[in-house]
Amino acid sequence: MLRQSEYLPGGKSGSARKPLRGADLTPRREGRVVKRFEEADELVIRIRGSKTDQYNVGSIRNHYASES
């Protein structure tokens, strides 16, 4: 789950640097980048900054498809 300030522009902080962009999402299948999200079994999300990121280095999160 993402905080509102991590995926929406503006908000309380008013930062235009932090919101999630299309370029921050990478679909993968079996560890390899694919062009279409429908083919992916994994989604890599680059979070460029958040409320808890004191040093503004960002982070990477992977979300995997489940069998069910």
Biopython code that builds the backbone (N, CA, C, O; Angstrom):
import numpy as np
from Bio.PDB.StructureBuilder import StructureBuilder

atoms = [
    (1, "MET", "N", (0.839, -1.176, 0.000)),
    (1, "MET", "CA", (0.000, 0.000, 0.000)),
    (1, "MET", "C", (0.889, 1.245, 0.000)),
    (1, "MET", "O", (1.954, 1.269, 0.616)),
    (2, "LEU", "N", (0.431, 2.260, -0.695)),
    (2, "LEU", "CA", (1.154, 3.527, -0.763)),
    (2, "LEU", "C", (0.409, 4.610, 0.008)),
    (2, "LEU", "O", (-0.817, 4.574, 0.119)),
    (3, "ARG", "N", (1.144, 5.553, 0.529)),
    (3, "ARG", "CA", (0.524, 6.726, 1.136)),
    (3, "ARG", "C", (0.032, 7.644, 0.025)),
    (3, "ARG", "O", (0.549, 7.610, -1.091)),
    (4, "GLN", "N", (-0.963, 8.461, 0.332)),
    (4, "GLN", "CA", (-1.518, 9.382, -0.654)),
    (4, "GLN", "C", (-0.435, 10.255, -1.270)),
    (4, "GLN", "O", (-0.443, 10.479, -2.480)),
    (5, "SER", "N", (0.494, 10.749, -0.466)),
    (5, "SER", "CA", (1.548, 11.636, -0.977)),
    (5, "SER", "C", (2.541, 10.921, -1.876)),
    (5, "SER", "O", (3.320, 11.572, -2.572)),
    (6, "GLU", "N", (2.529, 9.576, -1.874)),
    (6, "GLU", "CA", (3.454, 8.819, -2.707)),
    (6, "GLU", "C", (2.911, 8.577, -4.115)),
    (6, "GLU", "O", (3.677, 8.262, -5.026)),
    (7, "TYR", "N", (1.600, 8.718, -4.302)),
    (7, "TYR", "CA", (1.073, 8.475, -5.642)),
    (7, "TYR", "C", (0.224, 9.609, -6.206)),
    (7, "TYR", "O", (-0.153, 9.554, -7.377)),
    (8, "LEU", "N", (-0.091, 10.631, -5.417)),
    (8, "LEU", "CA", (-0.880, 11.756, -5.912)),
    (8, "LEU", "C", (-0.070, 13.046, -5.894)),
    (8, "LEU", "O", (0.700, 13.267, -4.959)),
    (9, "PRO", "N", (-0.220, 13.901, -6.899)),
    (9, "PRO", "CA", (0.474, 15.193, -6.869)),
    (9, "PRO", "C", (-0.139, 16.126, -5.835)),
    (9, "PRO", "O", (-1.318, 16.014, -5.497)),
    (10, "GLY", "N", (0.671, 17.039, -5.345)),
    (10, "GLY", "CA", (0.166, 18.040, -4.400)),
    (10, "GLY", "C", (0.000, 17.468, -3.020)),
    (10, "GLY", "O", (0.975, 17.038, -2.404)),
    (11, "GLY", "N", (-1.216, 17.455, -2.524)),
    (11, "GLY", "CA", (-1.477, 16.973, -1.182)),
    (11, "GLY", "C", (-0.987, 17.978, -0.155)),
    (11, "GLY", "O", (-0.730, 19.135, -0.491)),
    (12, "LYS", "N", (-0.856, 17.557, 1.068)),
    (12, "LYS", "CA", (-0.437, 18.459, 2.140)),
    (12, "LYS", "C", (0.975, 18.982, 1.937)),
    (12, "LYS", "O", (1.261, 20.143, 2.231)),
    (13, "SER", "N", (1.858, 18.130, 1.435)),
    (13, "SER", "CA", (3.248, 18.545, 1.248)),
    (13, "SER", "C", (3.413, 19.445, 0.030)),
    (13, "SER", "O", (4.345, 20.247, -0.027)),
    (14, "GLY", "N", (2.511, 19.317, -0.948)),
    (14, "GLY", "CA", (2.578, 20.137, -2.149)),
    (14, "GLY", "C", (3.746, 19.804, -3.061)),
    (14, "GLY", "O", (4.074, 20.583, -3.956)),
    (15, "SER", "N", (4.373, 18.669, -2.848)),
    (15, "SER", "CA", (5.548, 18.306, -3.634)),
    (15, "SER", "C", (5.153, 17.698, -4.974)),
    (15, "SER", "O", (4.390, 16.733, -5.021)),
    (16, "ALA", "N", (5.663, 18.250, -6.043)),
    (16, "ALA", "CA", (5.410, 17.694, -7.369)),
    (16, "ALA", "C", (6.471, 16.664, -7.733)),
    (16, "ALA", "O", (6.367, 16.027, -8.781)),
    (17, "ARG", "N", (7.483, 16.483, -6.900)),
    (17, "ARG", "CA", (8.577, 15.555, -7.171)),
    (17, "ARG", "C", (8.214, 14.129, -6.762)),
    (17, "ARG", "O", (8.735, 13.173, -7.338)),
    (18, "LYS", "N", (7.357, 13.977, -5.806)),
    (18, "LYS", "CA", (7.104, 12.669, -5.229)),
    (18, "LYS", "C", (6.053, 11.794, -5.890)),
    (18, "LYS", "O", (6.179, 10.572, -5.814)),
    (19, "PRO", "N", (5.029, 12.331, -6.531)),
    (19, "PRO", "CA", (3.951, 11.441, -7.005)),
    (19, "PRO", "C", (4.437, 10.363, -7.974)),
    (19, "PRO", "O", (5.409, 10.546, -8.707)),
    (20, "LEU", "N", (3.749, 9.270, -7.952)),
    (20, "LEU", "CA", (4.051, 8.147, -8.826)),
    (20, "LEU", "C", (3.792, 8.521, -10.282)),
    (20, "LEU", "O", (2.759, 9.108, -10.604)),
    (21, "ARG", "N", (4.739, 8.180, -11.161)),
    (21, "ARG", "CA", (4.596, 8.427, -12.604)),
    (21, "ARG", "C", (4.633, 7.090, -13.330)),
    (21, "ARG", "O", (5.037, 6.073, -12.766)),
    (22, "GLY", "N", (4.214, 7.107, -14.568)),
    (22, "GLY", "CA", (4.262, 5.884, -15.367)),
    (22, "GLY", "C", (5.666, 5.329, -15.485)),
    (22, "GLY", "O", (5.852, 4.113, -15.527)),
    (23, "ALA", "N", (6.662, 6.213, -15.540)),
    (23, "ALA", "CA", (8.058, 5.784, -15.654)),
    (23, "ALA", "C", (8.556, 5.101, -14.381)),
    (23, "ALA", "O", (9.614, 4.471, -14.392)),
    (24, "ASP", "N", (7.808, 5.221, -13.290)),
    (24, "ASP", "CA", (8.199, 4.601, -12.022)),
    (24, "ASP", "C", (7.693, 3.171, -11.895)),
    (24, "ASP", "O", (7.964, 2.507, -10.894)),
    (25, "LEU", "N", (6.962, 2.686, -12.898)),
    (25, "LEU", "CA", (6.396, 1.341, -12.880)),
    (25, "LEU", "C", (7.057, 0.481, -13.957)),
    (25, "LEU", "O", (7.145, 0.883, -15.117)),
    (26, "THR", "N", (7.516, -0.692, -13.563)),
    (26, "THR", "CA", (8.159, -1.598, -14.510)),
    (26, "THR", "C", (7.509, -2.975, -14.419)),
    (26, "THR", "O", (7.631, -3.648, -13.395)),
    (27, "PRO", "N", (6.819, -3.402, -15.477)),
    (27, "PRO", "CA", (6.240, -4.749, -15.459)),
    (27, "PRO", "C", (7.302, -5.791, -15.812)),
    (27, "PRO", "O", (8.126, -5.576, -16.701)),
    (28, "ARG", "N", (7.270, -6.919, -15.105)),
    (28, "ARG", "CA", (8.220, -8.002, -15.374)),
    (28, "ARG", "C", (7.506, -9.336, -15.391)),
    (28, "ARG", "O", (6.467, -9.523, -14.756)),
    (29, "ARG", "N", (8.082, -10.241, -16.121)),
    (29, "ARG", "CA", (7.619, -11.633, -16.119)),
    (29, "ARG", "C", (8.839, -12.512, -15.961)),
    (29, "ARG", "O", (9.782, -12.442, -16.748)),
    (30, "GLU", "N", (8.806, -13.349, -14.920)),
    (30, "GLU", "CA", (9.924, -14.231, -14.597)),
    (30, "GLU", "C", (11.232, -13.453, -14.502)),
    (30, "GLU", "O", (12.280, -13.942, -14.924)),
    (31, "GLY", "N", (11.173, -12.247, -13.951)),
    (31, "GLY", "CA", (12.371, -11.442, -13.717)),
    (31, "GLY", "C", (12.838, -10.589, -14.882)),
    (31, "GLY", "O", (13.786, -9.816, -14.742)),
    (32, "ARG", "N", (12.187, -10.720, -16.030)),
    (32, "ARG", "CA", (12.583, -9.943, -17.214)),
    (32, "ARG", "C", (11.532, -8.885, -17.529)),
    (32, "ARG", "O", (10.332, -9.122, -17.388)),
    (33, "VAL", "N", (12.000, -7.713, -17.957)),
    (33, "VAL", "CA", (11.097, -6.617, -18.293)),
    (33, "VAL", "C", (10.253, -6.987, -19.500)),
    (33, "VAL", "O", (10.765, -7.493, -20.499)),
    (34, "VAL", "N", (8.952, -6.730, -19.398)),
    (34, "VAL", "CA", (8.030, -6.934, -20.521)),
    (34, "VAL", "C", (7.377, -5.601, -20.863)),
    (34, "VAL", "O", (7.359, -4.685, -20.042)),
    (35, "LYS", "N", (6.845, -5.494, -22.069)),
    (35, "LYS", "CA", (6.255, -4.234, -22.521)),
    (35, "LYS", "C", (4.822, -4.047, -22.052)),
    (35, "LYS", "O", (4.385, -2.916, -21.839)),
    (36, "ARG", "N", (4.090, -5.133, -21.890)),
    (36, "ARG", "CA", (2.673, -5.046, -21.549)),
    (36, "ARG", "C", (2.429, -5.503, -20.114)),
    (36, "ARG", "O", (2.915, -6.551, -19.689)),
    (37, "PHE", "N", (1.671, -4.701, -19.381)),
    (37, "PHE", "CA", (1.373, -5.034, -17.988)),
    (37, "PHE", "C", (0.572, -6.326, -17.875)),
    (37, "PHE", "O", (0.683, -7.038, -16.877)),
    (38, "GLU", "N", (-0.237, -6.636, -18.892)),
    (38, "GLU", "CA", (-1.038, -7.858, -18.863)),
    (38, "GLU", "C", (-0.177, -9.109, -18.824)),
    (38, "GLU", "O", (-0.613, -10.141, -18.315)),
    (39, "GLU", "N", (1.034, -9.033, -19.352)),
    (39, "GLU", "CA", (1.941, -10.181, -19.392)),
    (39, "GLU", "C", (2.711, -10.366, -18.091)),
    (39, "GLU", "O", (3.300, -11.422, -17.863)),
    (40, "ALA", "N", (2.710, -9.357, -17.244)),
    (40, "ALA", "CA", (3.578, -9.344, -16.062)),
    (40, "ALA", "C", (3.075, -10.242, -14.942)),
    (40, "ALA", "O", (1.870, -10.407, -14.750)),
    (41, "ASP", "N", (4.022, -10.822, -14.204)),
    (41, "ASP", "CA", (3.702, -11.524, -12.971)),
    (41, "ASP", "C", (4.324, -10.791, -11.776)),
    (41, "ASP", "O", (4.248, -11.244, -10.634)),
    (42, "GLU", "N", (4.940, -9.642, -12.081)),
    (42, "GLU", "CA", (5.588, -8.831, -11.049)),
    (42, "GLU", "C", (5.538, -7.367, -11.485)),
    (42, "GLU", "O", (5.649, -7.064, -12.673)),
    (43, "LEU", "N", (5.371, -6.475, -10.530)),
    (43, "LEU", "CA", (5.397, -5.048, -10.806)),
    (43, "LEU", "C", (6.425, -4.401, -9.892)),
    (43, "LEU", "O", (6.333, -4.516, -8.669)),
    (44, "VAL", "N", (7.404, -3.722, -10.479)),
    (44, "VAL", "CA", (8.423, -3.019, -9.715)),
    (44, "VAL", "C", (8.024, -1.548, -9.656)),
    (44, "VAL", "O", (7.797, -0.914, -10.686)),
    (45, "ILE", "N", (7.942, -1.017, -8.445)),
    (45, "ILE", "CA", (7.533, 0.371, -8.241)),
    (45, "ILE", "C", (8.683, 1.138, -7.619)),
    (45, "ILE", "O", (9.218, 0.745, -6.582)),
    (46, "ARG", "N", (9.060, 2.237, -8.261)),
    (46, "ARG", "CA", (10.089, 3.118, -7.717)),
    (46, "ARG", "C", (9.383, 4.269, -7.001)),
    (46, "ARG", "O", (8.668, 5.052, -7.627)),
    (47, "ILE", "N", (9.585, 4.367, -5.699)),
    (47, "ILE", "CA", (9.014, 5.458, -4.911)),
    (47, "ILE", "C", (10.124, 6.478, -4.715)),
    (47, "ILE", "O", (11.116, 6.212, -4.037)),
    (48, "ARG", "N", (9.945, 7.636, -5.310)),
    (48, "ARG", "CA", (11.008, 8.641, -5.324)),
    (48, "ARG", "C", (11.152, 9.394, -4.017)),
    (48, "ARG", "O", (12.185, 10.022, -3.788)),
    (49, "GLY", "N", (10.177, 9.354, -3.179)),
    (49, "GLY", "CA", (10.258, 10.022, -1.884)),
    (49, "GLY", "C", (8.991, 9.773, -1.104)),
    (49, "GLY", "O", (7.929, 9.556, -1.687)),
    (50, "SER", "N", (9.093, 9.801, 0.211)),
    (50, "SER", "CA", (7.915, 9.590, 1.046)),
    (50, "SER", "C", (8.104, 10.296, 2.377)),
    (50, "SER", "O", (9.163, 10.852, 2.667)),
    (51, "LYS", "N", (7.065, 10.258, 3.161)),
    (51, "LYS", "CA", (7.067, 10.892, 4.478)),
    (51, "LYS", "C", (8.174, 10.331, 5.373)),
    (51, "LYS", "O", (8.764, 11.066, 6.165)),
    (52, "THR", "N", (8.451, 9.052, 5.251)),
    (52, "THR", "CA", (9.446, 8.423, 6.113)),
    (52, "THR", "C", (10.844, 8.361, 5.495)),
    (52, "THR", "O", (11.760, 7.808, 6.104)),
    (53, "ASP", "N", (11.018, 8.908, 4.322)),
    (53, "ASP", "CA", (12.308, 8.898, 3.626)),
    (53, "ASP", "C", (13.089, 10.169, 3.990)),
    (53, "ASP", "O", (13.075, 11.148, 3.243)),
    (54, "GLN", "N", (13.760, 10.143, 5.128)),
    (54, "GLN", "CA", (14.436, 11.328, 5.654)),
    (54, "GLN", "C", (15.546, 11.839, 4.757)),
    (54, "GLN", "O", (15.823, 13.038, 4.735)),
    (55, "TYR", "N", (16.186, 10.943, 4.014)),
    (55, "TYR", "CA", (17.332, 11.345, 3.188)),
    (55, "TYR", "C", (16.966, 11.513, 1.709)),
    (55, "TYR", "O", (17.840, 11.776, 0.883)),
    (56, "ASN", "N", (15.693, 11.365, 1.375)),
    (56, "ASN", "CA", (15.205, 11.524, 0.000)),
    (56, "ASN", "C", (15.959, 10.672, -1.016)),
    (56, "ASN", "O", (16.286, 11.137, -2.109)),
    (57, "VAL", "N", (16.231, 9.431, -0.648)),
    (57, "VAL", "CA", (16.913, 8.519, -1.565)),
    (57, "VAL", "C", (15.931, 7.645, -2.339)),
    (57, "VAL", "O", (16.309, 7.017, -3.329)),
    (58, "GLY", "N", (14.678, 7.599, -1.898)),
    (58, "GLY", "CA", (13.682, 6.774, -2.564)),
    (58, "GLY", "C", (13.810, 5.313, -2.187)),
    (58, "GLY", "O", (14.665, 4.935, -1.385)),
    (59, "SER", "N", (12.952, 4.497, -2.774)),
    (59, "SER", "CA", (13.001, 3.058, -2.513)),
    (59, "SER", "C", (12.346, 2.312, -3.669)),
    (59, "SER", "O", (11.623, 2.896, -4.477)),
    (60, "ILE", "N", (12.610, 1.033, -3.730)),
    (60, "ILE", "CA", (12.055, 0.161, -4.757)),
    (60, "ILE", "C", (11.210, -0.899, -4.055)),
    (60, "ILE", "O", (11.639, -1.484, -3.060)),
    (61, "ARG", "N", (10.017, -1.139, -4.574)),
    (61, "ARG", "CA", (9.139, -2.171, -4.029)),
    (61, "ARG", "C", (8.681, -3.083, -5.155)),
    (61, "ARG", "O", (8.384, -2.625, -6.258)),
    (62, "ASN", "N", (8.626, -4.359, -4.870)),
    (62, "ASN", "CA", (8.162, -5.328, -5.847)),
    (62, "ASN", "C", (6.837, -5.904, -5.363)),
    (62, "ASN", "O", (6.695, -6.257, -4.193)),
    (63, "HIS", "N", (5.871, -5.995, -6.269)),
    (63, "HIS", "CA", (4.587, -6.618, -5.986)),
    (63, "HIS", "C", (4.448, -7.804, -6.934)),
    (63, "HIS", "O", (4.603, -7.663, -8.147)),
    (64, "TYR", "N", (4.159, -8.960, -6.375)),
    (64, "TYR", "CA", (4.100, -10.183, -7.173)),
    (64, "TYR", "C", (2.663, -10.673, -7.299)),
    (64, "TYR", "O", (1.854, -10.487, -6.390)),
    (65, "ALA", "N", (2.356, -11.287, -8.409)),
    (65, "ALA", "CA", (1.049, -11.896, -8.610)),
    (65, "ALA", "C", (0.950, -13.142, -7.739)),
    (65, "ALA", "O", (1.944, -13.835, -7.519)),
    (66, "SER", "N", (-0.239, -13.418, -7.250)),
    (66, "SER", "CA", (-0.439, -14.637, -6.473)),
    (66, "SER", "C", (-1.118, -15.679, -7.362)),
    (66, "SER", "O", (-1.715, -15.342, -8.384)),
    (67, "GLU", "N", (-1.023, -16.892, -6.977)),
    (67, "GLU", "CA", (-1.620, -17.970, -7.766)),
    (67, "GLU", "C", (-3.141, -17.918, -7.696)),
    (67, "GLU", "O", (-3.819, -18.357, -8.625)),
    (68, "SER", "N", (-3.675, -17.392, -6.618)),
    (68, "SER", "CA", (-5.129, -17.358, -6.470)),
    (68, "SER", "C", (-5.675, -16.045, -6.978)),
    (68, "SER", "O", (-6.885, -15.824, -6.939)),
]
sb = StructureBuilder()
sb.init_structure("model")
sb.init_model(0)
sb.init_chain("A")
sb.init_seg("    ")
for serial, (resi, resn, name, xyz) in enumerate(atoms, 1):
    if name == "N":
        sb.init_residue(resn, " ", resi, " ")
    sb.init_atom(name, np.array(xyz, "f"), 0.0, 1.0, " ", f" {name:<3s}", serial, name[0])
structure = sb.get_structure()
